[in-house]
């Protein structure tokens, strides 16, 4: 049996040597499943690793899906964390966002509130609130269950910023650069810090970062789920001067805005109070 197993493995390796990358996905899949069928899970995981790195991006999502399923079956769901993180890093936004959302839901089920919130924040920035409201609703329900009033407000701010960004892209984005520069005075943050880039508005997904209101103010903060796999150093965006006419009136207006969702619907005070009573741990950022 051992000789036949080695012979079959040699045949797979020989076939992969001469196989174009565009046609290798199915061969890698069969190779990995062959290893699993013979009780060699560690070998199978190595084959999946090789496959996801070798095949073109168009075929990676399907392989990562099989990889995660088999990894969970053999080693348990917690072992899939590394695979999810690799998938989010390796795939383009169109493929990464579904894995990111699934990963957030998994962490929420495991009781890892901070990790789940960071993943919801990262995933949501890839979903248009106007056309994909259900995704944002899942994050809102998560904050109602596990969050605080501050974390709920952060979610609403990000939702409005992302909706505005998608609207600008849909309009052609011709005036996007001008408007973002003119509105930079709304930034709550100050000087650039390590792991933080000040920005008054959501300006697209920055790999390795999430857009949120954090300890330094509004801007992009390092995303720990991606940081371990990529260089996330970026040039800082210098904040503009503070807007004229702030004060108590401006603060009150901002507070009213935070109580409304992206569609202009008011969030009930009871809901915010309920969130405040369910104090959760500090965010991972």
Buried (B, 14 or more C-beta within 10 A) or exposed (E): EEEEBEEBBEEBEEEBEEBEEEEBBBBBBEBBBBBBEBEBBEBBBEBBBBBBEBBEEEBBBBBBBBBBEBBBEBEEEEEBBEBBBBBBBBBEBEBBBBBBBBBBBBBBEEEBBBBBBBBBBBBBBBBBBBEBBEBBEBBBEBBBEBBBBBBBBBBBBBBBBBBBBBBBEEEEEEEBEEBBEEBBBBBBBEEBBEBBBBBBBBBEBBBBBBBBBBEBBBBBBBBBBBBEBEEBEEEBBEBBEEEEEEEEEEEEEBEEEBBEBBEEEEBEEEBBEBBEEEEBEEBBB
